[in-house]
Amino acid sequence: MESRMEEKKRPEWLKWTIRVILAYALVLAVILAITIIAILITFTFIIIDSFSDTSSLGAISEKYFVPVSEFMWRLFTWLVPGL
């Protein structure tokens, strides 16, 4: 029975390669999710401003959310080769 268990062991380099690839994919997913959320908040604030005839939410979104979404999008495109 022990010989079967030893035959099924995967090499250590394969385990770490899969872990690194999954961690990379997770980082990309988190960056993209943050970017999408920041863009959605920005658009929501702009739509609310257009209906309420104010500009306070638009100013907040331009000051805080637009730089975050731009930075995260640049980071995402930098981390994905070919974009």
PEZI-V685663 format. One record per backbone hydrogen bond with DSSP energy under -0.5 kcal/mol. NH is the residue of the N-H (numbers start at 1). CO is the residue of the C=O. E is the energy in kcal/mol with one decimal. If there is no record, write none. Layout:
# PEZI-V685663
nh->[NH:NH]
co->[CO:CO]
e->[E:E]
This chain:
# PEZI-V685663
nh->[5:6:7:8:9:9:15:16:17:18:19:20:21:22:23:24:25:26:27:28:29:30:31:32:33:34:35:36:37:38:39:40:41:42:43:44:45:46:47:48:49:50:51:52:53:54:59:60:61:62:63:64:65:65:66:68:69:70:71:72:73:74:75:76:77:78:79:80:81:83]
co->[1:2:3:4:5:6:11:12:13:14:15:16:17:18:19:20:21:22:23:24:25:26:27:28:29:30:31:32:33:34:35:36:37:38:39:40:41:42:43:44:45:46:47:48:49:49:55:56:57:58:59:60:60:61:61:64:65:66:67:68:69:70:71:72:73:74:75:76:79:80]
e->[-1.5:-2.1:-1.5:-1.4:-0.5:-0.6:-1.6:-2.1:-2.1:-2.3:-2.1:-2.4:-2.3:-2.4:-2.4:-2.3:-2.2:-2.2:-2.3:-2.2:-2.2:-2.4:-2.4:-2.5:-2.3:-2.4:-2.2:-2.5:-2.4:-2.4:-2.2:-2.5:-2.4:-2.1:-2.6:-2.4:-2.6:-2.2:-2.4:-2.6:-2.4:-2.0:-1.6:-2.0:-1.0:-1.1:-1.9:-2.0:-2.6:-2.4:-1.9:-2.6:-0.6:-0.5:-2.5:-1.1:-2.6:-2.5:-2.5:-2.7:-2.2:-2.3:-2.4:-2.5:-2.6:-1.9:-2.0:-1.4:-0.7:-1.5]
